[in-house]
Amino acid sequence: MAANTLPPPRERKPFRWGLWLENTGWYGILTIVALLTALPFFWAALMSVRENSANVFRPNKPPQLIPYPGLIGWGAGAEVAEDEGSYNVSAADATEDLEAGTWRDYQPEFEPRIAGASLEPYMFPATTENYYRVWTDVDVARYFSNSMIVAVCTVLLNLLTCSLAAYPLAKMRFKGRNVVFYVILSTLIFPEQLVLIPLYIMAVKTFGFTDTLYGLILPFSTSAFGIFLLRQIYMSIPDELLEAARLDGASEFGIWWRILLPLIRPGLATLAIVTFITSWNSFLWPLLMTSDRAYYTLPVGLAFLRGFFSGNLRTVAAGVVLATVPMIVMFLVFQKQFIRGLSGAIKG
């Protein structure tokens, strides 16, 4: 019987100060860039839950940067601080306050501390009044739904058309294939404003797409970037896999549907994220194509919101947060597929 032998101990690598300093420097730079990138959204979110009369920076006092729940009207039993004293809000008063759109603050019953120091000077009562006003006074709900419909439909059409167009450009042999691909790729060098001129003439005079959601969706139902991205991913798939499927009697459409699409899901997720963000943030085209407010998208509605609440930047900040959250959620859900899709495109 063979004797049990222990594996040889691993040789401990010497600590390299140069590598540690290099990694620390890169992580420090990335941290600073991340903070600078997130700072505008953090500031908008902070301003959107502040009262209109409250200021972040006060003379000879610390800045108030930590919100705590400070509004009533959503339920009964909250203790309200008034000049005359405090009292408990009844269910009838809470409902009445909610319907009337009035808001009042109450002081928190706790005093958070860090290392024995009180955080109360840095705290301020948060309120959803700004979100309530944006959602009800300017019909942001309609703008939000229009943007969601346009973005989702544009994403679905791009996934279909780009995946179909990229397949023959990557896996089929025909005369002029490279010429077609480079012509499509060359459209990326033209600025958006130059492309919008003929697109606008065609959409308005030929199809009459003014003040319709179709006019915001169909002109962007495909993209040169999407075709390029998926073509590169298709090229990373071995041709032998497709030849074996053809020998088994699979049609070209069957190969695309049953074999290729499941293999390029990371690329599809990447294209979906990029298309969704581009469509969601689109401002110039919806502004040109819509004159009826019923068809405004959220970016156009936010421009109108800035004029409607010109003296209340906190309400405008609430609209900005509402416009930003869907993009953040979209990326967080598909971030792994997004990175894998870009990696596959580079390898292809």
C-alpha positions as CSV (number, residue, x, y, z in Angstrom):
1,M,0.0,0.0,0.0
2,A,1.4,3.3,-1.1
3,A,2.3,5.7,1.7
4,N,0.4,9.0,1.9
5,T,2.6,11.8,0.8
6,L,1.9,15.5,1.5
7,P,2.2,17.9,-1.4
8,P,5.3,20.1,-1.3
9,P,4.8,23.4,0.4
10,R,4.2,26.3,-1.9
11,E,7.1,28.7,-2.3
12,R,6.2,32.0,-0.9
13,K,6.8,34.8,-3.4
14,P,8.7,37.8,-2.1
15,F,6.7,41.0,-1.5
16,R,7.2,43.4,-4.3
17,W,6.9,47.0,-3.2
18,G,6.9,48.3,-6.8
19,L,3.9,46.2,-7.8
20,W,2.1,47.1,-4.7
21,L,2.6,50.8,-5.3
22,E,1.6,50.5,-8.9
23,N,-1.6,48.7,-8.0
24,T,-2.4,51.1,-5.2
25,G,-1.8,54.1,-7.6
26,W,-4.2,52.6,-10.3
27,Y,-6.9,51.8,-7.7
28,G,-6.5,55.3,-6.3
29,I,-7.0,56.9,-9.7
30,L,-10.0,54.6,-10.4
31,T,-11.5,55.5,-7.1
32,I,-11.1,59.2,-7.7
33,V,-12.7,58.9,-11.2
34,A,-15.6,56.8,-9.8
35,L,-16.2,59.4,-7.1
36,L,-16.1,62.3,-9.6
37,T,-18.5,60.4,-11.9
38,A,-21.0,59.6,-9.2
39,L,-20.8,63.0,-7.5
40,P,-23.4,64.8,-9.8
41,F,-25.9,62.0,-9.4
42,F,-25.3,62.0,-5.6
43,W,-25.8,65.7,-5.4
44,A,-29.0,65.6,-7.5
45,A,-30.4,62.8,-5.3
46,L,-29.5,64.8,-2.2
47,M,-31.1,68.0,-3.5
48,S,-34.2,66.1,-4.6
49,V,-35.2,65.1,-1.1
50,R,-34.5,68.5,0.6
51,E,-37.1,71.1,1.4
52,N,-37.3,74.1,-0.7
53,S,-36.2,76.4,2.1
54,A,-33.3,74.2,3.3
55,N,-29.7,74.9,2.3
56,V,-26.9,72.3,2.3
57,F,-24.2,74.8,3.4
58,R,-25.0,77.1,6.3
59,P,-22.8,79.9,7.8
60,N,-20.6,78.6,10.6
61,K,-22.4,75.2,10.7
62,P,-21.5,71.8,9.2
63,P,-23.1,70.8,5.9
64,Q,-26.2,68.7,6.1
65,L,-25.5,65.7,3.9
66,I,-27.3,62.8,5.7
67,P,-31.1,62.5,5.1
68,Y,-33.5,61.0,7.6
69,P,-37.2,60.3,7.1
70,G,-38.9,63.5,7.8
71,L,-42.3,63.6,6.2
72,I,-45.8,62.6,7.2
73,G,-49.0,62.1,5.3
74,W,-48.2,58.6,4.4
75,G,-49.5,57.1,7.6
76,A,-50.9,57.9,11.0
77,G,-49.2,58.0,14.3
78,A,-46.2,60.2,13.3
79,E,-45.1,62.7,15.9
80,V,-45.1,66.2,14.4
81,A,-43.0,69.1,15.7
82,E,-44.8,72.4,15.6
83,D,-44.0,75.8,17.2
84,E,-46.6,75.2,19.9
85,G,-45.3,71.7,20.7
86,S,-45.8,68.2,19.3
87,Y,-48.8,66.0,18.7
88,N,-49.7,62.7,17.1
89,V,-51.2,62.8,13.6
90,S,-54.5,60.9,13.3
91,A,-55.4,58.8,10.3
92,A,-57.9,61.4,9.1
93,D,-55.2,64.2,9.3
94,A,-52.7,62.0,7.5
95,T,-55.1,61.3,4.7
96,E,-56.1,64.9,4.5
97,D,-52.5,66.1,4.3
98,L,-51.7,63.6,1.6
99,E,-54.7,64.7,-0.6
100,A,-53.9,68.4,0.0
101,G,-50.2,67.9,-0.8
102,T,-49.0,69.4,2.4
103,W,-45.9,68.1,4.2
104,R,-44.6,68.5,7.8
105,D,-41.5,67.3,9.5
106,Y,-40.9,65.4,12.6
107,Q,-37.6,64.9,14.5
108,P,-36.0,61.5,14.6
109,E,-36.3,59.5,17.8
110,F,-32.7,58.3,17.5
111,E,-29.4,60.0,17.6
112,P,-26.8,58.2,15.4
113,R,-23.2,58.4,16.4
114,I,-19.8,57.5,15.0
115,A,-17.0,57.0,17.5
116,G,-19.0,58.8,20.1
117,A,-19.6,61.9,17.9
118,S,-23.2,62.8,17.1
119,L,-24.3,63.0,13.4
120,E,-27.3,65.1,14.1
121,P,-25.7,68.4,13.0
122,Y,-25.1,66.7,9.6
123,M,-28.6,65.4,9.2
124,F,-31.6,67.0,7.5
125,P,-35.3,66.0,7.3
126,A,-35.9,64.3,3.9
127,T,-39.1,64.8,2.0
128,T,-40.7,63.3,-1.2
129,E,-42.6,66.6,-1.9
130,N,-40.4,67.3,-4.9
131,Y,-41.1,63.9,-6.5
132,Y,-44.8,64.3,-5.7
133,R,-44.8,67.7,-7.5
134,V,-42.9,66.4,-10.5
135,W,-45.1,63.4,-10.9
136,T,-48.4,65.3,-10.6
137,D,-47.9,68.9,-11.8
138,V,-46.0,68.2,-15.0
139,D,-47.3,64.8,-16.1
140,V,-43.9,63.2,-15.8
141,A,-45.6,59.8,-15.6
142,R,-46.6,60.2,-19.3
143,Y,-43.1,61.3,-20.3
144,F,-41.7,58.4,-18.4
145,S,-44.0,55.8,-20.1
146,N,-43.3,57.3,-23.5
147,S,-39.5,57.0,-22.9
148,M,-39.9,53.5,-21.7
149,I,-42.0,52.4,-24.7
150,V,-39.6,54.0,-27.2
151,A,-36.5,52.6,-25.5
152,V,-37.8,49.0,-25.1
153,C,-39.2,48.9,-28.7
154,T,-35.9,50.3,-30.1
155,V,-33.9,47.7,-28.1
156,L,-36.0,44.8,-29.4
157,L,-35.9,46.0,-33.0
158,N,-32.1,46.5,-32.8
159,L,-31.5,43.1,-31.4
160,L,-33.5,41.5,-34.2
161,T,-32.2,43.6,-37.2
162,C,-28.6,43.7,-36.1
163,S,-28.3,40.0,-35.2
164,L,-29.8,39.2,-38.6
165,A,-27.7,41.6,-40.6
166,A,-24.4,40.6,-38.8
167,Y,-24.9,36.9,-39.5
168,P,-24.3,36.9,-43.3
169,L,-21.5,39.5,-43.0
170,A,-19.6,37.2,-40.6
171,K,-20.5,33.6,-41.7
172,M,-21.6,33.7,-45.3
173,R,-19.4,34.0,-48.4
174,F,-20.7,36.3,-51.1
175,K,-19.3,38.8,-53.5
176,G,-18.9,42.3,-52.0
177,R,-19.4,41.2,-48.4
178,N,-16.5,43.3,-47.1
179,V,-17.6,46.3,-49.2
180,V,-21.1,46.1,-47.6
181,F,-19.6,45.9,-44.1
182,Y,-17.2,48.8,-44.6
183,V,-20.0,51.0,-46.1
184,I,-22.1,50.2,-43.0
185,L,-19.1,50.9,-40.7
186,S,-18.3,54.2,-42.4
187,T,-21.7,55.6,-41.3
188,L,-20.3,55.8,-37.8
189,I,-18.0,58.7,-38.8
190,F,-20.9,61.1,-39.6
191,P,-22.1,63.3,-36.8
192,E,-25.6,62.8,-35.5
193,Q,-26.7,66.3,-36.7
194,L,-25.7,65.5,-40.3
195,V,-27.7,62.3,-40.4
196,L,-30.8,63.8,-38.8
197,I,-31.4,66.2,-41.7
198,P,-32.3,63.6,-44.4
199,L,-33.8,61.4,-41.7
200,Y,-36.1,64.2,-40.7
201,I,-37.2,64.9,-44.3
202,M,-37.9,61.3,-44.9
203,A,-39.8,60.8,-41.6
204,V,-42.0,63.9,-42.0
205,K,-42.7,64.2,-45.7
206,T,-42.7,60.6,-46.8
207,F,-44.2,58.8,-43.8
208,G,-45.8,61.6,-41.7
209,F,-44.3,60.4,-38.4
210,T,-44.7,63.8,-36.7
211,D,-46.2,63.5,-33.2
212,T,-46.2,59.7,-33.1
213,L,-44.2,57.2,-31.2
214,Y,-43.5,55.3,-34.4
215,G,-41.5,58.3,-35.6
216,L,-39.3,58.0,-32.5
217,I,-38.8,54.2,-32.8
218,L,-38.5,53.1,-36.5
219,P,-35.8,55.5,-37.7
220,F,-33.4,54.0,-35.1
221,S,-34.5,50.3,-35.4
222,T,-31.0,49.3,-36.4
223,S,-27.5,50.6,-35.9
224,A,-24.1,50.3,-37.5
225,F,-22.5,49.8,-34.1
226,G,-24.8,46.9,-33.3
227,I,-24.0,45.2,-36.6
228,F,-20.3,45.7,-36.0
229,L,-20.4,44.4,-32.5
230,L,-22.4,41.3,-33.3
231,R,-20.4,40.5,-36.4
232,Q,-17.2,40.5,-34.3
233,I,-18.8,38.1,-31.9
234,Y,-20.1,35.9,-34.7
235,M,-16.6,35.6,-36.1
236,S,-15.3,34.2,-32.8
237,I,-17.6,31.1,-33.2
238,P,-15.9,28.2,-35.1
239,D,-17.2,27.5,-38.6
240,E,-17.1,23.8,-37.9
241,L,-20.1,24.2,-35.6
242,L,-22.2,25.7,-38.4
243,E,-21.0,23.1,-40.9
244,A,-22.0,20.3,-38.6
245,A,-25.5,21.8,-38.3
246,R,-25.8,22.1,-42.1
247,L,-24.9,18.4,-42.5
248,D,-27.7,17.6,-40.1
249,G,-30.1,19.4,-42.3
250,A,-30.5,22.7,-40.4
251,S,-31.5,25.7,-42.4
252,E,-29.7,29.0,-42.2
253,F,-32.5,30.5,-40.2
254,G,-32.4,27.5,-37.9
255,I,-28.7,27.8,-37.4
256,W,-29.1,31.5,-36.5
257,W,-32.0,30.9,-34.2
258,R,-31.0,27.6,-32.4
259,I,-27.2,27.8,-32.4
260,L,-25.9,31.3,-32.8
261,L,-28.3,33.4,-30.8
262,P,-27.8,31.3,-27.5
263,L,-24.0,31.7,-28.0
264,I,-24.0,35.5,-28.5
265,R,-26.3,36.3,-25.5
266,P,-23.6,38.4,-23.8
267,G,-23.2,40.5,-27.0
268,L,-27.0,40.9,-27.2
269,A,-27.0,42.1,-23.6
270,T,-24.3,44.6,-24.4
271,L,-26.2,45.9,-27.4
272,A,-29.4,46.1,-25.4
273,I,-27.7,48.2,-22.7
274,V,-26.0,50.6,-25.2
275,T,-29.2,51.0,-27.2
276,F,-31.4,51.5,-24.2
277,I,-29.2,54.2,-22.8
278,T,-28.8,55.9,-26.2
279,S,-32.6,55.9,-26.8
280,W,-33.4,56.9,-23.2
281,N,-31.1,59.9,-23.4
282,S,-32.1,61.0,-26.9
283,F,-33.1,64.6,-26.9
284,L,-32.7,66.2,-30.3
285,W,-34.7,63.8,-32.4
286,P,-37.8,63.7,-30.0
287,L,-37.6,67.5,-29.8
288,L,-37.8,67.7,-33.6
289,M,-40.5,65.1,-34.1
290,T,-42.9,66.1,-31.3
291,S,-44.9,69.2,-30.8
292,D,-47.7,67.7,-28.7
293,R,-46.8,67.2,-25.1
294,A,-48.6,63.9,-25.0
295,Y,-45.7,62.4,-27.0
296,Y,-42.8,64.1,-25.1
297,T,-40.1,61.7,-23.9
298,L,-38.4,62.2,-20.5
299,P,-35.4,64.3,-21.7
300,V,-37.7,66.7,-23.6
301,G,-40.1,66.7,-20.6
302,L,-37.1,67.6,-18.3
303,A,-36.3,70.6,-20.5
304,F,-39.9,71.7,-20.1
305,L,-39.7,70.9,-16.4
306,R,-36.7,73.3,-16.1
307,G,-38.8,76.1,-17.4
308,F,-41.9,75.2,-15.4
309,F,-39.9,75.1,-12.1
310,S,-37.2,77.6,-13.1
311,G,-37.0,78.9,-9.5
312,N,-37.0,75.4,-7.8
313,L,-33.9,73.4,-8.7
314,R,-34.8,70.8,-6.1
315,T,-37.9,69.8,-8.2
316,V,-35.7,69.7,-11.3
317,A,-33.3,67.5,-9.4
318,A,-36.1,65.1,-8.6
319,G,-36.9,64.8,-12.3
320,V,-33.2,64.2,-13.1
321,V,-33.1,61.3,-10.6
322,L,-36.3,59.8,-12.1
323,A,-34.6,59.9,-15.5
324,T,-31.3,58.4,-14.3
325,V,-32.5,55.5,-12.2
326,P,-33.7,53.2,-15.0
327,M,-30.3,53.4,-16.7
328,I,-28.5,52.5,-13.5
329,V,-30.8,49.6,-12.9
330,M,-30.4,48.4,-16.5
331,F,-26.6,48.4,-16.2
332,L,-26.5,46.8,-12.7
333,V,-28.7,43.9,-13.9
334,F,-26.7,43.2,-17.0
335,Q,-23.2,44.3,-16.1
336,K,-21.6,40.9,-16.3
337,Q,-23.1,40.2,-19.7
338,F,-22.1,43.7,-20.8
339,I,-18.4,43.1,-19.9
340,R,-18.5,39.6,-21.5
341,G,-20.0,40.9,-24.7
342,L,-17.4,43.6,-25.1
343,S,-14.6,41.0,-24.4
344,G,-16.1,38.7,-27.1
345,A,-16.2,41.6,-29.6
346,I,-12.6,42.4,-29.0
347,K,-11.5,38.8,-29.3
348,G,-13.5,38.4,-32.5
